[in-house]
């Protein structure tokens, strides 16, 4: 779901740094505004950017998946921040002893909705960024513009690159052990943990071997020699500047609004 | 002899949409020695992984010993169908060869005496009894491959599937591996092996399946299959050199020649016949 989708769109062609700044921009907006209405607008804007990037369907699927986590946050918020009028209690007041426990308040519900939307606002931009930007471009942009040392960047991209490789190996190993009558299926949790040994040991050996070979290949291709040059140059283009200026304007407007008291949550009492 | 494997109109489509098998049907009789050849990506491995349930058909049916395996688990199938993976390092995890080979029988919940007997039998068959207590990781690649075969043999499967038993091995290890497989075949196991090594096919297999684009292009005795070089060429395969040489002289060698010995024998026969016609 959080995988790069190769399509041609304006969002794909933006500088990775612009997109990272956008995620910070959304974060700032979501933190200074806390009315559910405003937060809904912010979340919708993220989805719109997803559609501009031709990954609208993927973004919606991801936001949908977030909803399941959001429900948990919502339930906790209702009870952790009760305020305002009591709508009803989970245990009706007429019951003996437990009557009136866990009251659901108007403020609690509003906080719940706001918190849920906020979390979704904070996380969803990453889905859009990761599906419109190659991980290696994100890294290279960090090296190029923010002067992150290349070794760290390489470490990070290699880790990303290794994940699907290791996943494929795990699959093969699991198939090989099942072919030796090894029951990987089943529900018993203790057995499941023990079951990991015949699969995890070969994968550790294979991973070490692969890392070793990768190190050799890097040496053979001159990794670590001085004065590295780069094939791809990332320059901020006109569209990037337009996006950045727009974001700055909206951010300033939002901050002014927040100072004047707009976008605050009003809890009826 | 009854058929041990029966496959009817098997289709498989991977989650990424790749249609790896498009209607494969065949039967394999007990005791056959079958080589499966074809280019990478032609569906060989996908096909054999269906025979013990590692992959499930998108459409089609498979019967092993007359039983539909649709609802059988891989771990149940292991008693009947042994599957040996190409790279032994995908399965070796124990610190002694004995434990590695005993792993399968233990999963079958056999008693200790039975397990010991089977481990000795399997290690004897692959000629590795002398390294029983050594670490499998420290053995040579050829020996590790044999440990992998032994660890499947110890479950006494009737059918043995081996994926590329000779790839990455030197000539001697390759020949030894296939000699071992041949002995197992003579002992009654039905063998299916995947390979890219045509001389090995000519030397060992009695039946050959040629896969192309998820379908069986050719299915017949080794001689029948290698007698069709034009068709084999469509999937970038060629009979072994000695067969090609014989095919260049069809009037001398009307039959398909699979070995140097056979060619020499036939050449001598032709020479003798000519000597009789024109005594010097």
Interface residues (C-beta under 8 A of the other chain):
Chain A: X169 X172 X173 X175 X176 X177 X178 X179 X180 X181 X182 X183 X184 X185 X197 X198 X201 X202 X205 X206 X209
Chain B: X49 X52 X54 X73 X74 X75 X76 X78 X79 X82 X83 X84 X85 X87 X89 X90 X91 X92 X93 X103 X104 X107 X108 X137 X151 X152 X155
